Structures are given as structure tokens and as C-alpha cells.
Amino acid sequence: MSVPDKLLLSDLLRHRVRCDQGIDHGSGMTAWMHPPVHRLLGWSSKPSAINLSRHIWRLDQLRGLGTHEAFVKGIPAIAEQIDIDRLPTLLEADILNQNGERFGSIADLLFEFKTGKILYYLVSRSDPRIPGTSRWRLSIDRIEDQQPGMVSTNLTCLDDLPLLKSSFRQDLVRRSRTFRDQLQEMTDRASDRLEGWLEEPPWDNLYQRDYPYDDSIVPDILDDWEATETENQKDIFHRKATSNGDLNRMDNEEDPWV
């Protein structure tokens, strides 16, 4: 049983704390940190719902993480909740852009287990206590200034940060935007094709271009057709006339009375 080199604070706080004496010290409550250098020093746990005291644990007391329990060695420091509230922290602090406008709050952080160094913060647009909310990564170098409950950044909006975990609503918005962009692209392509088709020459002009029509050749064609037709008729009449003459001659030769 060991502890990962990098760990989310939320993963640590969801474990119940059990010491080497086998005593259950309750579930994790909040972080103990040093904001000026962005370092996590430890965390606190709540031993019972009735007891108002809190148990403070140093990060180097953590020995291992199980499925539901965090195993620690040694005894905790005892403090009241009012003292815990006085500890400096950047959790739930408002994130301000370069114009001083709020666009989110710090909901979580990722830290190195051995040193407690905070690698980056996780920002939520809405209330971070709402399950399934989106998380954006805020690196340390994007922070310009920090005060109790407020962090100033050099950002313009939340979309300038990389998205680590998206909610169902965020996925739906992104998919809708993608579908809308694809539909607009298809519409533009169809419009371009239609405009190109309308700009082409009409079918009559295209037919005339490929098959030119000249009125001057029509009379010649008709004259040739009439001449050919007349010659054919004359030839037919001539053959008929010749045939009739032969028949008459044969009749005259065979009839002795003629």
C-alpha cells in the first residue's frame, strides 16, 4: 500500500483517516496550506459529528491510501473549527481576469506527495460543491496576485484555460457547437455549388455552342430534299411508264387482230 507521487486534494479528503493504533479519526475536511509558495502542508479530519474539535495531520504522516481509508502514523494536533477557518487557503477563492471580473473559483488542486508542492489548481465556473461540474486547469504562472479569498490572473476568460473535466452540460454545449459548425459548413458548400451552377451558361446556349444552328443552311437542305424527292418521283413514273409500254407491245404482238 503506497501513495501516488501526484494526488488530487479531493481524492485525499474523501478518505477516512485511520492511525497506526487502529483509531478512526473521521473523514477529511479541509486542506492546510501555505498559499505564498503554493505548498500543501497537511489536512484536517472530523472525528465525529458531535465533537467540534478537528484533527490536524501533516502531509509526511501519510503512509498509504486504501480504497476508503488514509493510513497515517503518529498523533494529530487538535484544533477547533474556528482556528481551522483562520488558516490561509486559496480553496474556494474567486478567480479574477485581467479586467478584475470574476469568472470562476478554485475547487481543487494537484500536489506532489513528497514535497507538497502544488502543481496546478482546478477552477470551477459554478459552485464547486455541485457534483459533475466542469474543471479547468490553472497553472501557477498564470497567477498575478493573490489575497485571502481572491486570485488575480492575466487571463481574459475561462476559455483561455485547458479543460480537464467537462460536465454533461459542457459536453452538450460543445457537441451542439460542433454540430452547428458542421451544419453551417455543409450549408456554405451547398450555397457555393448552387451559385456556381447558376453562373454557368443556360442550357440553350450550351446546346447552340456544341451544335451551332445556321439559318442559311436550311434552304439548301430543303432544296436538296425537294430535288431528291422530285428525281425519285420521276424515276418511279418512268419505270411505270416503261412497264406499261412493254405490256402494251406484248399485247399487240400476241393479238393478230391488232
C-alpha positions in Angstrom: 0.0 0.0 0.0 1.5 3.3 -1.1 0.7 6.9 -2.0 0.8 8.1 -5.7 3.5 10.7 -6.5 0.8 13.1 -7.6 -2.5 13.3 -5.9 -5.7 15.5 -6.0 -6.7 17.0 -2.8 -10.3 15.9 -3.3 -9.1 12.3 -3.5 -7.2 12.7 -0.2 -10.2 14.3 1.6 -12.7 11.6 0.6 -10.7 9.0 2.6 -11.4 8.4 6.3 -8.2 8.8 8.4 -7.0 5.7 10.4 -3.9 5.9 12.5 -1.4 3.2 13.3 -3.3 2.5 16.6 -6.3 1.5 14.5 -8.4 4.5 15.6 -10.8 6.0 13.1 -10.3 9.8 13.1 -13.1 10.5 10.6 -13.2 11.7 7.1 -11.1 14.5 5.6 -12.4 18.1 5.9 -10.1 20.7 4.5 -6.6 21.5 3.5 -3.8 23.1 5.5 -1.6 25.0 3.0 0.8 27.9 2.6 -0.5 30.0 -0.3 2.5 32.3 -0.8 4.7 29.4 -2.0 1.8 27.2 -3.2 2.5 24.3 -1.0 0.2 21.9 0.8 1.3 21.2 4.4 -1.4 18.8 5.5 -5.1 18.4 6.0 -7.7 18.1 8.8 -10.3 15.4 9.7 -13.5 15.4 11.6 -13.6 12.6 14.2 -17.3 12.7 14.9 -20.4 14.8 14.2 -20.8 15.7 17.9 -17.2 16.7 18.7 -16.4 20.2 17.4 -12.6 19.7 17.5 -10.7 18.9 14.4 -7.6 16.7 14.0 -4.7 18.2 12.0 -2.4 15.9 10.1 0.9 16.7 8.5 1.4 15.5 5.0 4.5 13.5 6.0 2.3 11.5 8.4 0.5 9.9 5.5 1.7 6.3 4.9 -0.7 4.8 2.4 -4.1 5.1 0.7 -6.6 2.3 0.6 -10.0 2.2 -1.1 -11.8 4.2 1.6 -9.1 4.9 4.2 -6.0 7.0 4.5 -3.4 5.4 6.9 -1.3 7.8 9.0 1.4 7.4 11.6 1.6 9.4 14.8 -0.9 11.5 16.7 -2.7 14.6 15.3 -2.7 18.1 16.5 -6.1 19.1 18.0 -7.7 22.4 16.9 -11.2 23.9 16.9 -13.1 24.7 13.8 -12.8 28.5 14.4 -9.0 28.0 14.3 -9.3 26.0 11.1 -11.2 28.8 9.5 -8.3 31.2 10.2 -5.8 29.1 8.3 -4.9 30.8 4.9 -6.1 28.9 1.9 -6.9 29.5 -1.8 -9.7 27.0 -1.9 -13.0 28.5 -3.0 -11.2 31.8 -3.7 -12.6 33.8 -6.6 -10.7 33.9 -9.8 -10.4 37.4 -11.5 -9.4 38.1 -15.1 -7.1 40.9 -16.2 -10.1 43.3 -16.0 -10.9 42.4 -12.4 -14.0 40.4 -13.3 -14.8 37.2 -11.6 -15.1 34.1 -13.9 -14.7 31.2 -11.5 -13.4 29.8 -8.2 -10.7 27.4 -7.1 -12.3 24.0 -6.5 -9.3 21.6 -6.2 -5.6 21.2 -6.6 -3.0 18.7 -7.7 0.1 18.3 -5.5 3.3 16.3 -5.2 3.1 13.9 -2.3 6.7 14.0 -1.2 7.2 17.8 -1.2 3.6 19.1 -1.0 4.3 21.4 -4.0 1.1 22.4 -5.7 1.4 21.8 -9.4 -1.8 23.5 -10.5 -5.3 24.4 -9.3 -8.6 23.3 -10.7 -11.1 26.0 -11.4 -14.9 25.7 -11.5 -17.2 28.1 -13.2 -20.2 27.5 -10.8 -20.4 26.2 -7.2 -17.7 23.5 -6.9 -19.8 21.6 -4.4 -22.2 20.7 -7.2 -21.4 17.2 -8.5 -20.3 16.8 -12.0 -19.2 20.4 -12.6 -16.5 21.2 -15.1 -12.9 21.7 -14.1 -10.3 23.9 -15.8 -6.5 23.8 -15.1 -5.0 27.0 -13.7 -1.2 26.8 -13.7 0.9 28.8 -11.2 2.5 31.0 -13.8 -1.0 32.4 -14.8 -1.5 33.9 -11.3 -0.5 37.6 -11.0 -1.5 38.3 -7.4 -3.3 36.5 -4.5 -5.2 37.7 -1.5 -7.5 36.0 1.0 -10.4 34.8 -1.0 -9.2 36.3 -4.3 -6.7 35.3 -7.0 -5.9 37.7 -9.9 -4.8 36.3 -13.2 -3.6 37.5 -16.6 -6.5 35.7 -18.3 -9.3 37.1 -20.4 -11.9 34.5 -19.8 -12.2 30.9 -18.5 -11.9 29.5 -22.1 -8.3 30.6 -22.0 -7.6 27.6 -19.7 -7.4 24.0 -20.8 -10.5 21.9 -19.8 -9.7 18.9 -17.7 -13.1 17.5 -16.9 -16.3 18.5 -18.6 -19.8 18.2 -17.2 -22.8 16.9 -19.0 -23.9 20.4 -19.8 -20.5 21.4 -21.1 -20.4 18.3 -23.3 -23.8 19.1 -24.6 -22.8 22.7 -25.4 -19.6 21.6 -27.1 -21.4 18.9 -29.2 -24.1 21.4 -30.1 -21.5 23.9 -31.2 -19.7 21.3 -33.2 -22.9 20.2 -34.9 -23.8 23.8 -35.6 -20.4 24.4 -37.2 -20.7 21.3 -39.3 -24.2 22.2 -40.4 -23.0 25.7 -41.3 -20.1 24.3 -43.3 -22.5 22.0 -45.2 -24.8 24.9 -45.9 -21.9 27.0 -47.2 -20.8 24.3 -49.5 -24.3 23.8 -50.9 -24.6 27.5 -51.4 -21.3 27.7 -53.3 -22.3 24.8 -55.5 -25.7 26.4 -56.2 -24.1 29.8 -57.0 -21.6 28.1 -59.4 -24.5 26.2 -61.1 -26.5 29.4 -61.6 -23.4 31.2 -63.0 -23.0 28.6 -65.8 -24.4 29.4 -69.3 -28.0 28.3 -69.9 -28.7 25.0 -71.5 -29.9 26.6 -74.8 -26.7 28.5 -75.2 -24.7 25.4 -74.3 -26.6 23.4 -76.9 -26.1 26.1 -79.5 -22.4 26.2 -78.6 -21.9 22.5 -79.1 -24.4 22.2 -82.0 -24.4 25.5 -84.0 -27.6 26.4 -85.7 -27.4 28.3 -89.0 -30.5 29.5 -90.8 -28.6 29.9 -94.1 -28.2 26.1 -94.5 -31.9 25.3 -94.0 -33.0 26.4 -97.5 -30.1 24.4 -99.1 -31.2 21.3 -97.1 -34.8 21.8 -98.1 -33.8 22.3 -101.8 -31.7 19.2 -101.8 -34.6 17.3 -100.2 -37.1 18.6 -102.7 -34.7 17.9 -105.7 -34.1 14.4 -104.5 -37.8 13.8 -103.9 -38.6 15.1 -107.4 -36.0 12.9 -109.1 -37.2 9.9 -107.2 -40.8 10.5 -108.3 -39.7 11.0 -111.9 -37.8 7.7 -111.8 -40.8 5.9 -110.4 -43.1 7.4 -113.1 -40.5 6.5 -115.8 -40.3 2.9 -114.6 -44.1 2.6 -114.5 -44.4 4.1 -118.0 -41.8 1.8 -119.3 -43.5 -1.2 -117.8 -46.9 -0.2 -119.2 -45.3 0.2 -122.7 -43.8 -3.2 -122.7 -47.1 -4.8 -121.7 -48.9 -3.0 -124.5 -46.3 -4.1 -127.0 -46.6 -7.6 -125.9 -50.3 -7.5 -126.1 -50.1 -6.1 -129.6 -47.7 -8.8 -130.8 -49.8 -11.6 -129.5 -53.1 -10.3 -130.8 -53.2 -10.9 -134.5 -56.2 -8.7 -135.0 -54.4 -5.6 -134.0 
